[in-house]
């Protein structure tokens, strides 16, 4: 049996919340001892990256999975600003979407910008002709928006899913 630290009510060992007051049983009193969610012998638990997180560590890669193409994803090591767009004559952006029919799908030469900001990555539309959309919402040009693991970005009509990875995709 587990005693609730808030109201003192006895709860089954399998309970996560007190059945009486609804309090989380993170620190609990048992007949034998007091336990905690943190194991003092092993120290704090390292956080795991979860889908939807915005945290982008120094060693993290941003991976673009282009929809409707069975090609290898594009892994980016973002250390400085990177322009996303398509090749045209003498201009090639840092992230070239030309191999994915970018011209026919309305991707501008300088469509959007990826920028590292603190422990996040932001996406900014660069006044593209056919807009940039983040999870279905049109971005206002030059207004940075934080990217999260699992986001969907549309450059014109070209759709990519974003993921944060610990190592580049081979």
C-alpha positions in Angstrom: 0.0 0.0 0.0 1.1 3.6 -0.8 0.2 6.5 1.5 -0.6 9.8 -0.3 1.8 12.6 0.7 -1.1 15.1 0.3 -4.1 13.6 2.1 -2.6 10.5 3.9 -5.0 8.1 2.2 -3.8 4.6 1.5 -3.6 3.6 -2.2 -2.9 0.4 -4.1 0.8 0.0 -5.2 -0.2 0.2 -8.8 -1.9 3.7 -8.5 -0.2 6.7 -10.0 -2.7 9.2 -8.6 -4.4 9.2 -5.2 -7.9 7.8 -5.5 -9.1 10.2 -2.8 -7.6 13.6 -3.7 -6.1 13.0 -7.2 -2.6 14.0 -6.2 0.3 12.5 -8.1 2.0 9.8 -6.0 5.5 10.8 -7.1 6.9 10.8 -3.6 5.1 8.1 -1.6 5.1 6.7 1.9 5.0 3.0 2.1 5.2 0.8 5.2 8.9 0.1 4.5 10.3 3.4 3.3 9.8 6.7 1.4 10.6 6.4 -2.3 11.0 9.0 -5.0 10.7 9.2 -8.8 14.4 10.1 -9.0 16.8 7.3 -8.1 19.5 8.9 -5.9 22.1 6.3 -6.6 22.1 6.7 -10.4 21.4 10.5 -10.4 19.1 12.5 -12.6 17.7 10.9 -15.7 18.9 12.2 -19.0 16.0 13.7 -21.0 14.9 11.7 -24.0 14.0 13.5 -27.2 10.3 13.1 -27.8 8.1 13.8 -30.9 7.0 17.4 -30.8 10.0 18.7 -28.9 11.5 22.1 -29.8 14.8 21.4 -28.1 17.6 21.3 -30.7 21.0 20.3 -29.1 24.4 21.2 -30.5 24.9 17.6 -31.9 21.4 17.3 -33.3 20.7 17.0 -37.1 17.6 18.5 -38.7 16.3 15.9 -41.2 13.9 16.7 -44.0 11.7 13.9 -45.3 10.2 15.0 -48.7 6.7 13.7 -49.2 5.9 11.6 -52.3 9.6 10.8 -52.9 11.3 7.6 -51.9 14.6 9.3 -51.9 17.1 9.6 -49.1 16.1 12.2 -46.5 18.1 15.5 -46.3 20.2 15.7 -43.1 21.3 19.2 -42.1 23.9 20.1 -39.6 22.7 23.6 -38.8 25.6 25.7 -37.5 24.8 28.9 -39.4 21.8 30.3 -41.4 20.7 28.1 -44.3 18.6 29.2 -47.2 16.1 26.7 -48.5 15.1 27.0 -52.2 16.0 25.8 -55.6 19.0 26.2 -58.0 18.6 28.7 -60.8 21.4 29.5 -63.2 24.4 30.6 -61.1 22.6 30.5 -57.7 22.4 27.5 -55.5 20.9 27.7 -51.9 22.4 25.8 -49.0 19.4 23.5 -49.1 18.5 22.8 -52.7 15.1 21.3 -53.4 15.5 21.3 -57.2 15.8 17.4 -57.3 12.2 17.3 -56.0 10.6 19.2 -58.9 10.9 22.4 -56.9 10.2 24.6 -59.9 7.0 22.9 -60.8 5.9 22.8 -57.2 6.3 26.6 -56.7 9.5 26.7 -54.6 11.3 30.0 -54.9 15.0 30.4 -55.4 15.3 31.8 -51.9 12.2 30.4 -50.3 12.8 30.2 -46.6 15.6 30.4 -44.0 16.6 28.0 -41.2 18.4 29.7 -38.3 19.7 28.3 -35.0 18.5 30.3 -32.1 19.6 29.3 -28.6 18.6 25.6 -28.3 16.0 25.8 -31.1 15.8 26.1 -34.9 13.5 28.7 -36.4 12.0 28.8 -39.9 11.4 32.1 -41.7 9.7 32.7 -45.0 11.8 35.0 -47.3 8.9 36.7 -49.2 8.5 33.6 -51.4 6.0 33.8 -54.3 4.0 30.8 -53.1 4.4 31.1 -49.3 5.7 28.8 -46.6 3.3 26.9 -44.4 4.1 25.4 -41.0 1.6 22.7 -39.9 -1.0 24.2 -42.3 -0.5 27.8 -41.1 0.9 30.3 -43.6 4.0 32.1 -42.3 4.3 35.8 -42.3 7.4 36.8 -44.3 10.5 37.4 -42.0 8.6 36.3 -38.9 10.6 33.4 -37.3 8.6 30.4 -36.1 10.2 27.6 -33.9 10.4 24.2 -35.6 9.5 21.1 -33.6 10.3 17.5 -34.2 7.5 16.0 -36.4 6.4 19.3 -37.9 5.1 19.5 -41.5 6.4 22.3 -43.7 5.1 23.2 -47.1 7.3 25.2 -49.5 4.8 26.2 -52.2 3.3 22.8 -53.0 6.4 20.7 -51.8 5.7 19.1 -48.4 8.4 17.9 -46.0 8.3 16.4 -42.6 10.9 17.6 -40.1 12.6 15.3 -37.6 15.4 15.9 -35.1 18.0 13.1 -35.1 21.1 12.4 -33.0 23.1 11.2 -36.1 22.9 11.8 -39.8 20.8 9.4 -41.9 23.0 7.2 -44.1 
